[in-house]
């Protein structure tokens, strides 16, 4: 299933009812580029994993430009997602977070998806 994208700002509570099984929290794009080097480093793995028609369903959620993300009041830092770093991949089942991956995404994503 192709990746869907949600621009910042969006209501984090709306994501609880997303049809996708995975939420991918990324830095927003500035002049077409992700501002976060860690997001850039995992983007090919994310695209290759979730981009194909037969891939797992996922939505990319942009958390804002760097100043917006760095503020402690960023809407994605609080409930229900409690994202502390980007990139972060969250698995959602029945509108609840069941697991998260926020480091070593290139190495661990395939295992994380399987379960």
DSSP file (Angstrom, degrees, kcal/mol; ACC not computed):
  #  RESIDUE AA STRUCTURE BP1 BP2  ACC     N-H-->O    O-->H-N    N-H-->O    O-->H-N    TCO  KAPPA ALPHA  PHI   PSI    X-CA   Y-CA   Z-CA
    1    1 A X              0   0    0      0, 0.0    57,-0.2     0, 0.0     3,-0.1   0.000 360.0 360.0 360.0 130.0    0.0    0.0    0.0
    2    2 A X        -     0   0    0      1,-0.1    56,-0.3    55,-0.1     2,-0.2  -0.232 360.0 -98.2 -60.7 150.0    1.5    3.4   -0.9
    3    3 A X        -     0   0    0     44,-0.1     2,-0.3    54,-0.1    56,-0.2  -0.468  33.7-149.4 -68.0 135.8    2.6    5.6    1.9
    4    4 A X  E     -a   59   0A   0     54,-1.6    56,-3.3    -2,-0.2     2,-0.4  -0.770  11.3-146.2 -99.7 153.5    0.2    8.3    2.9
    5    5 A X  E     -a   60   0A   0     -2,-0.3     2,-0.5    54,-0.2    56,-0.2  -0.957   9.3-161.8-125.4 142.9    1.5   11.6    4.3
    6    6 A X  E     -a   61   0A   0     54,-2.8    56,-2.5    -2,-0.4     2,-0.1  -0.987  18.6-140.6-122.8 120.2    0.1   13.9    7.0
    7    7 A X        -     0   0    0     -2,-0.5     2,-0.2    54,-0.2    56,-0.0  -0.469  35.9 -75.3 -78.7 150.3    1.4   17.5    7.1
    8    8 A X  S    S+     0   0    0     -2,-0.1    55,-0.1     1,-0.1    56,-0.1  -0.630 106.9  46.0 -77.5 143.9    2.1   19.3   10.4
    9    9 A X  S    S+     0   0    0     -2,-0.2     2,-0.3     1,-0.1    -1,-0.1   0.587  73.9 142.2 -88.6 144.8    0.1   20.5   12.2
   10   10 A X        -     0   0    0     52,-0.1     2,-0.6    -4,-0.1    -1,-0.1  -0.943  59.1 -95.7-133.4 158.8   -2.5   17.8   12.5
   11   11 A X    >>  -     0   0    0     -2,-0.3     3,-1.5     1,-0.2     4,-0.7  -0.649  28.3-149.0 -77.1 116.9   -4.6   16.7   15.4
   12   12 A X  G >4 S+     0   0    0     -2,-0.6     3,-0.7     1,-0.3     4,-0.5   0.798  95.1  63.0 -58.6 -27.7   -2.8   13.8   17.0
   13   13 A X  G >4 S+     0   0    0      1,-0.2     3,-1.0     2,-0.2     4,-0.4   0.814  93.2  62.8 -68.0 -28.1   -6.1   12.3   18.1
   14   14 A X  G X4 S+     0   0    0     -3,-1.5     3,-1.2     1,-0.2    -1,-0.2   0.821  94.8  61.9 -63.6 -29.7   -7.2   11.9   14.5
   15   15 A X  G X< S+     0   0    0     -4,-0.7     3,-1.9    -3,-0.7    -1,-0.2   0.734  85.5  74.8 -69.7 -21.3   -4.3    9.5   14.0
   16   16 A X  G <  S+     0   0    0     -3,-1.0    -1,-0.3    -4,-0.5    -2,-0.2   0.779 100.9  43.5 -61.2 -24.7   -5.8    7.1   16.5
   17   17 A X  G <  S+     0   0    0     -3,-1.2    -1,-0.3    -4,-0.4    -2,-0.2   0.183  83.7 134.5-106.9  16.0   -8.4    6.2   13.9
   18   18 A X    <   -     0   0    0     -3,-1.9    77,-0.2     1,-0.1    -3,-0.1  -0.361  56.9-137.2 -64.5 145.1   -6.0    5.9   11.0
   19   19 A X  S    S+     0   0    0     39,-0.0    -1,-0.1    -2,-0.0    38,-0.1   0.683  75.9  98.6 -77.2 -16.9   -6.5    2.8    8.9
   20   20 A X        -     0   0    0      1,-0.1    38,-0.2     2,-0.1    -2,-0.1  -0.372  68.3-144.1 -74.0 151.1   -2.8    2.3    8.6
   21   21 A X  S    S+     0   0    0     36,-0.6    71,-3.0     1,-0.1     2,-0.4   0.708  83.3  45.5 -85.0 -22.9   -1.0   -0.2   10.9
   22   22 A X  E     -bC  58  91A   0     35,-1.4    37,-1.8    69,-0.2     2,-0.5  -0.966  63.1-157.8-127.6 140.4    2.1    1.8   11.3
   23   23 A X  E     -bC  59  90A   0     67,-2.7    67,-3.1    -2,-0.4     2,-0.6  -0.969   9.8-161.4-112.8 129.6    2.8    5.5   12.0
   24   24 A X  E     -bC  60  89A   0     35,-2.9    37,-3.4    -2,-0.5     2,-0.6  -0.945   5.9-154.3-115.4 112.9    6.1    6.9   10.9
   25   25 A X  E     +bC  61  88A   0     63,-3.3    63,-1.5    -2,-0.6    62,-0.7  -0.789  24.4 167.9 -93.7 120.7    7.1   10.2   12.6
   26   26 A X  E     -b   62   0A   0     35,-2.5    37,-2.9    -2,-0.6    38,-0.3  -0.827  40.8 -96.1-125.7 159.4    9.5   12.3   10.5
   27   27 A X        -     0   0    0     -2,-0.3    38,-0.2    35,-0.2    39,-0.0  -0.466  52.9-102.6 -66.2 151.6   10.8   15.8   10.5
   28   28 A X        -     0   0    0     36,-2.0     7,-1.5    -2,-0.1     2,-0.4  -0.289  39.0-100.6 -70.6 164.6    8.9   18.1    8.1
   29   29 A X  E     -E   34   0B   0      5,-0.2     2,-0.5     6,-0.1     5,-0.3  -0.711  29.2-164.1 -89.6 139.1   10.4   19.0    4.8
   30   30 A X  E >  S-E   33   0B   0      3,-3.5     3,-1.6    -2,-0.4     0, 0.0  -0.989  81.5 -12.3-122.1 119.0   12.1   22.3    4.3
   31   31 A X  T 3  S-     0   0    0     -2,-0.5    -1,-0.1     1,-0.3     3,-0.1   0.876 133.4 -52.5  54.4  39.1   12.6   23.2    0.6
   32   32 A X  T 3  S+     0   0    0      1,-0.2     2,-0.4    -3,-0.0    -1,-0.3   0.416 120.7 101.8  83.2  -1.6   11.7   19.7   -0.3
   33   33 A X  E <  S-E   30   0B   0     -3,-1.6    -3,-3.5    -5,-0.0     2,-0.3  -0.910  76.8-113.8-119.7 142.8   14.2   18.1    2.0
   34   34 A X  E     -E   29   0B   0     -2,-0.4    -5,-0.2    -5,-0.3    -6,-0.1  -0.560  22.1-149.4 -66.5 131.8   13.9   16.5    5.5
   35   35 A X  S    S+     0   0    0     -7,-1.5     2,-0.6    -2,-0.3    -1,-0.1   0.722  75.7  81.9 -78.6 -19.4   15.7   18.7    8.0
   36   36 A X     >  -     0   0    0     -8,-0.2     4,-2.0     1,-0.1     3,-0.4  -0.763  66.8-154.7 -91.5 120.0   16.6   15.8   10.3
   37   37 A X  H  > S+     0   0    0     -2,-0.6     4,-2.1     1,-0.2    -1,-0.1   0.823  95.9  56.7 -63.6 -30.2   19.7   13.8    9.1
   38   38 A X  H  > S+     0   0    0      2,-0.2     4,-1.1     1,-0.2    -1,-0.2   0.866 106.8  49.3 -68.3 -34.8   18.5   10.7   11.0
   39   39 A X  H  > S+     0   0    0     -3,-0.4     4,-1.1     2,-0.2     3,-0.4   0.908 110.4  50.4 -68.0 -41.7   15.2   10.8    8.9
   40   40 A X  H  X S+     0   0    0     -4,-2.0     4,-0.5     1,-0.2     3,-0.4   0.901 106.9  56.3 -59.9 -40.6   17.2   11.2    5.7
   41   41 A X  H  < S+     0   0    0     -4,-2.1    -1,-0.2     1,-0.2     4,-0.2   0.775 115.9  34.5 -66.1 -27.6   19.3    8.2    6.7
   42   42 A X  H  X S+     0   0    0     -4,-1.1     4,-2.5    -3,-0.4    -1,-0.2   0.503  90.4  95.8-103.5  -5.0   16.3    5.9    7.1
   43   43 A X  H  X S+     0   0    0     -4,-1.1     4,-3.0    -3,-0.4     5,-0.2   0.875  83.0  51.0 -58.9 -41.8   14.1    7.2    4.3
   44   44 A X  H  X S+     0   0    0     -4,-0.5     4,-2.7     2,-0.2    -1,-0.2   0.921 112.0  47.9 -62.0 -43.1   15.2    4.7    1.7
   45   45 A X  H  > S+     0   0    0     -4,-0.2     4,-1.9     2,-0.2    -2,-0.2   0.916 113.4  48.1 -62.3 -43.6   14.5    1.8    4.1
   46   46 A X  H  X S+     0   0    0     -4,-2.5     4,-2.8     2,-0.2     5,-0.5   0.940 114.1  45.8 -61.9 -48.3   11.1    3.3    4.9
   47   47 A X  H  X S+     0   0    0     -4,-3.0     4,-1.9     1,-0.2     5,-0.3   0.911 114.3  48.0 -62.8 -43.6   10.2    3.8    1.3
   48   48 A X  H  < S+     0   0    0     -4,-2.7     4,-0.4    -5,-0.2    -1,-0.2   0.827 118.2  41.4 -67.3 -31.5   11.3    0.3    0.2
   49   49 A X  H  < S+     0   0    0     -4,-1.9     7,-0.5    -5,-0.2    -2,-0.2   0.925 129.9  21.7 -81.9 -48.6    9.4   -1.3    3.1
   50   50 A X  H  < S+     0   0    0     -4,-2.8     8,-0.2    -5,-0.2    -3,-0.2   0.602 108.8  74.2-100.4 -13.7    6.1    0.6    3.1
   51   51 A X  S  < S+     0   0    0     -4,-1.9    -3,-0.2    -5,-0.5    -1,-0.1   0.859  72.8  88.9 -73.6 -38.1    6.0    2.0   -0.4
   52   52 A X  S >  S-     0   0    0     -4,-0.4     3,-2.0    -5,-0.3    -4,-0.0  -0.218  85.7-115.6 -64.3 153.2    5.2   -1.1   -2.5
   53   53 A X  T 3  S+     0   0    0      1,-0.3    -1,-0.1   -52,-0.1   -51,-0.1   0.832 117.8  45.5 -54.4 -35.3    1.5   -2.0   -3.1
   54   54 A X  T 3  S+     0   0    0    -53,-0.1    -1,-0.3     2,-0.0     3,-0.1   0.314  93.7 107.9 -94.8   9.1    2.0   -5.2   -1.1
   55   55 A X  S <  S-     0   0    0     -3,-2.0    -5,-0.2     1,-0.2    -6,-0.1  -0.293  83.6 -78.8 -78.9 168.8    3.9   -3.6    1.7
   56   56 A X        -     0   0    0     -7,-0.5     2,-0.3     1,-0.1    -1,-0.2  -0.304  55.5 -99.8 -63.0 152.5    2.5   -3.0    5.2
   57   57 A X        +     0   0    0    -38,-0.1   -35,-1.4    -3,-0.1   -36,-0.6  -0.581  55.0 159.4 -79.6 135.4    0.2    0.0    5.5
   58   58 A X  E     - b   0  22A   0     -2,-0.3   -54,-1.6   -56,-0.3     2,-0.4  -0.992  30.2-150.0-153.4 156.0    1.8    3.1    7.0
   59   59 A X  E     -ab   4  23A   0    -37,-1.8   -35,-2.9    -2,-0.3     2,-0.5  -0.999  18.0-136.4-129.2 133.4    1.4    6.9    7.2
   60   60 A X  E     -ab   5  24A   0    -56,-3.3   -54,-2.8    -2,-0.4     2,-0.6  -0.787  18.7-161.5 -87.6 127.4    4.2    9.4    7.5
   61   61 A X  E     -ab   6  25A   0    -37,-3.4   -35,-2.5    -2,-0.5     2,-0.5  -0.950   8.9-145.4-112.6 117.2    3.4   12.1   10.0
   62   62 A X  E     - b   0  26A   0    -56,-2.5   -35,-0.2    -2,-0.6   -52,-0.1  -0.730   5.4-160.7 -85.8 124.4    5.5   15.2    9.8
   63   63 A X        -     0   0    0    -37,-2.9    13,-0.2    -2,-0.5     2,-0.2   0.499  47.2 -95.8 -86.6  -4.7    6.2   16.7   13.2
   64   64 A X        -     0   0    0    -38,-0.3   -36,-2.0     4,-0.1    -1,-0.3  -0.513  52.5 -44.8 119.1 172.7    7.1   20.2   12.1
   65   65 A X  S  > S-     0   0    0     -2,-0.2     4,-2.7   -38,-0.2     3,-0.4  -0.268  71.6 -90.1 -69.6 167.0   10.1   22.2   11.3
   66   66 A X  H  > S+     0   0    0      1,-0.2     4,-2.6     2,-0.2     5,-0.2   0.880 127.0  48.2 -52.5 -48.3   13.1   22.0   13.6
   67   67 A X  H  > S+     0   0    0      1,-0.2     4,-0.8     2,-0.2    -1,-0.2   0.884 113.8  48.6 -62.6 -35.1   11.9   24.9   15.9
   68   68 A X  H  4 S+     0   0    0     -3,-0.4     3,-0.4     1,-0.2    -2,-0.2   0.901 114.5  45.3 -68.4 -40.8    8.4   23.5   16.1
   69   69 A X  H  < S+     0   0    0     -4,-2.7     5,-0.2     1,-0.2    -2,-0.2   0.883 107.3  57.9 -70.2 -38.2    9.7   20.0   16.9
   70   70 A X  H  < S+     0   0    0     -4,-2.6     2,-0.2    -5,-0.3    -1,-0.2   0.684  83.9  96.8 -70.9 -17.5   12.2   21.2   19.5
   71   71 A X  S >< S-     0   0    0     -4,-0.8     3,-1.9    -3,-0.4    -3,-0.0  -0.539  77.8-133.3 -73.2 136.6    9.6   22.8   21.7
   72   72 A X  T 3  S+     0   0    0      1,-0.3    -1,-0.1    -2,-0.2    -4,-0.0   0.708 103.7  62.6 -61.8 -18.4    8.4   20.6   24.6
   73   73 A X  T 3   +     0   0    0      4,-0.1    -1,-0.3    -5,-0.1     5,-0.1   0.315  68.4 139.4 -91.8  10.1    4.8   21.5   23.7
   74   74 A X    X>  -     0   0    0     -3,-1.9     3,-1.9    -5,-0.2     4,-0.6  -0.315  61.7-124.5 -53.0 134.3    5.0   19.9   20.2
   75   75 A X  T 34 S+     0   0    0      1,-0.3     3,-0.3     2,-0.2     6,-0.2   0.702 107.2  54.7 -61.7 -21.4    1.6   18.1   19.8
   76   76 A X  T 34 S+     0   0    0    -13,-0.2     7,-2.6     1,-0.2    -1,-0.3   0.585  94.5  68.1 -89.7  -9.4    3.3   14.8   19.0
   77   77 A X  T <4 S+     0   0    0     -3,-1.9    -1,-0.2     5,-0.3    -2,-0.2   0.738  99.5  58.0 -77.0 -23.2    5.3   14.7   22.2
   78   78 A X  S >X S-     0   0    0     -4,-0.6     4,-3.0    -3,-0.3     3,-0.7  -0.109  94.5  -9.8 -94.0-167.0    2.2   14.3   24.4
   79   79 A X  T 34 S+     0   0    0      1,-0.3    -1,-0.2     2,-0.2   -67,-0.1  -0.364 115.5  16.8 -64.3 146.2   -0.6   11.8   24.5
   80   80 A X  T 34 S+     0   0    0    -68,-0.1    -1,-0.3    -3,-0.1    17,-0.2  -0.996 134.5  28.0 -93.9  -2.1   -1.3    9.6   22.8
   81   81 A X  T <4  -     0   0    0     -3,-0.7    -2,-0.2    -6,-0.2    -4,-0.1   0.843  68.0-165.2 -93.5 -33.8    1.9    9.2   20.8
   82   82 A X     <  -     0   0    0     -4,-3.0     2,-0.4     1,-0.2    -5,-0.3   0.896  16.3-175.8  48.9  50.3    4.7   10.5   23.2
   83   83 A X        +     0   0    0     -7,-2.6    -1,-0.2    -5,-0.3     3,-0.1  -0.649  14.9 174.8 -78.1 127.2    7.2   10.7   20.4
   84   84 A X        +     0   0    0     -2,-0.4     2,-0.3     1,-0.3    -1,-0.1   0.558  63.4  18.4-110.2 -13.8   10.6   11.8   21.9
   85   85 A X  S    S-     0   0    0    -60,-0.0     2,-0.4    18,-0.0    -1,-0.3  -0.992  81.4 -94.1-153.3 155.3   12.8   11.5   18.7
   86   86 A X  S    S+     0   0    0     -2,-0.3   -48,-0.2     1,-0.1   -47,-0.2  -0.969  96.8  41.2-119.9 140.5   12.5   11.4   15.0
   87   87 A X  S    S+     0   0    0    -62,-0.7     2,-0.4    -2,-0.4   -61,-0.2   0.521  76.1 158.6 -79.6 152.8   12.4    9.2   13.2
   88   88 A X  E     -C   25   0A   0    -63,-1.5   -63,-3.3    -2,-0.1     2,-0.5  -0.993  25.7-156.2-138.2 135.6   10.1    6.9   15.2
   89   89 A X  E     -CD  24 101A   0     12,-2.9    12,-2.7    -2,-0.4     2,-0.4  -0.961  13.5-168.2-112.0 126.3    7.9    4.1   13.8
   90   90 A X  E     -CD  23 100A   0    -67,-3.1   -67,-2.7    -2,-0.5     2,-0.5  -0.952  13.2-144.8-118.1 132.1    4.9    3.2   15.9
   91   91 A X  E     -CD  22  99A   0      8,-2.7     7,-2.9    -2,-0.4     8,-1.1  -0.827  19.6-163.0 -93.8 132.4    2.8    0.0   15.5
   92   92 A X  E     + D   0  97A   0    -71,-3.0     2,-0.4    -2,-0.5     5,-0.2  -0.958  13.8 175.3-121.4 132.1   -0.9    0.6   16.1
   93   93 A X  E >  S- D   0  96A   0      3,-2.5     3,-1.5    -2,-0.4   -72,-0.0  -0.996  75.9  -7.2-134.1 130.3   -3.6   -2.1   16.8
   94   94 A X  T 3  S-     0   0    0     -2,-0.4    -1,-0.1     1,-0.3     3,-0.1   0.894 129.4 -57.4  51.5  44.2   -7.2   -1.2   17.7
   95   95 A X  T 3  S+     0   0    0      1,-0.2     2,-0.4   -77,-0.2    -1,-0.3   0.658 116.9 110.1  64.4  19.5   -6.2    2.5   18.0
   96   96 A X  E <  S-D   93   0A   0     -3,-1.5    -3,-2.5     0, 0.0     2,-0.4  -0.959  75.3-111.9-126.4 144.4   -3.5    1.7   20.6
   97   97 A X  E     +D   92   0A   0     -2,-0.4    -5,-0.2    -5,-0.2     3,-0.1  -0.590  35.3 172.5 -70.0 123.9    0.2    1.9   20.5
   98   98 A X  E     -     0   0A   0     -7,-2.9     2,-0.3    -2,-0.4    -1,-0.2   0.698  62.9 -12.4-105.8 -26.3    1.5   -1.7   20.7
   99   99 A X  E     -D   91   0A   0     -8,-1.1    -8,-2.7     2,-0.0    -1,-0.4  -0.980  57.1-152.2-165.5 163.9    5.2   -1.1   20.0
  100  100 A X  E     -D   90   0A   0     -2,-0.3     2,-0.4   -10,-0.2   -10,-0.2  -0.990   4.8-158.9-144.8 151.8    7.7    1.5   18.8
  101  101 A X  E     +D   89   0A   0    -12,-2.7   -12,-2.9    -2,-0.3   -14,-0.1  -0.980  23.7 154.9-131.4 117.3   11.0    1.6   17.1
  102  102 A X        +     0   0    0     -2,-0.4     2,-0.3   -14,-0.2    -1,-0.1   0.238  60.6  44.9-131.2  13.5   13.1    4.8   17.5
  103  103 A X  S    S+     0   0    0      1,-0.1    -1,-0.1     2,-0.0     5,-0.1  -0.988 107.4  16.4-151.3 156.0   16.7    3.7   17.0
  104  104 A X     >  +     0   0    0     -2,-0.3     4,-2.5     1,-0.1     3,-0.2   0.853  69.3 160.1  51.7  40.1   18.6    1.4   14.6
  105  105 A X  H  >  +     0   0    0      1,-0.2     4,-2.1     2,-0.2     5,-0.2   0.893  67.0  55.2 -61.2 -42.6   15.6    1.6   12.2
  106  106 A X  H  4 S+     0   0    0      1,-0.2     4,-0.3     2,-0.2    -1,-0.2   0.898 117.4  36.1 -58.1 -39.7   17.7    0.5    9.1
  107  107 A X  H  4 S+     0   0    0     -3,-0.2     4,-0.2     1,-0.1    -2,-0.2   0.813 127.5  32.9 -82.8 -32.1   18.8   -2.6   10.9
  108  108 A X  H  X S+     0   0    0     -4,-2.5     4,-2.6     1,-0.1     5,-0.2   0.516  86.6  94.2-108.9  -6.3   15.7   -3.5   12.9
  109  109 A X  H  X S+     0   0    0     -4,-2.1     4,-2.5    -5,-0.2     5,-0.2   0.902  85.4  51.3 -60.2 -45.6   12.7   -2.5   10.8
  110  110 A X  H  > S+     0   0    0     -4,-0.3     4,-1.6     1,-0.2    -1,-0.2   0.914 114.6  43.5 -59.5 -43.9   12.1   -5.8    9.1
  111  111 A X  H  > S+     0   0    0     -4,-0.2     4,-1.1     1,-0.2    -1,-0.2   0.899 112.0  54.5 -67.0 -41.1   12.1   -7.7   12.5
  112  112 A X  H  < S+     0   0    0     -4,-2.6     3,-0.4     1,-0.2    -2,-0.2   0.904 107.9  49.5 -58.5 -44.1    9.9   -5.0   14.1
  113  113 A X  H  < S+     0   0    0     -4,-2.5    -1,-0.2     1,-0.2    -2,-0.2   0.890 105.6  56.7 -65.8 -39.9    7.3   -5.3   11.4
  114  114 A X  H  <        0   0    0     -4,-1.6    -1,-0.2    -5,-0.2    -2,-0.2   0.753 360.0 360.0 -67.1 -22.7    7.1   -9.1   11.7
  115  115 A X     <        0   0    0     -4,-1.1    -3,-0.2    -3,-0.4    -2,-0.1   0.641 360.0 360.0 137.4 360.0    6.3   -8.7   15.3
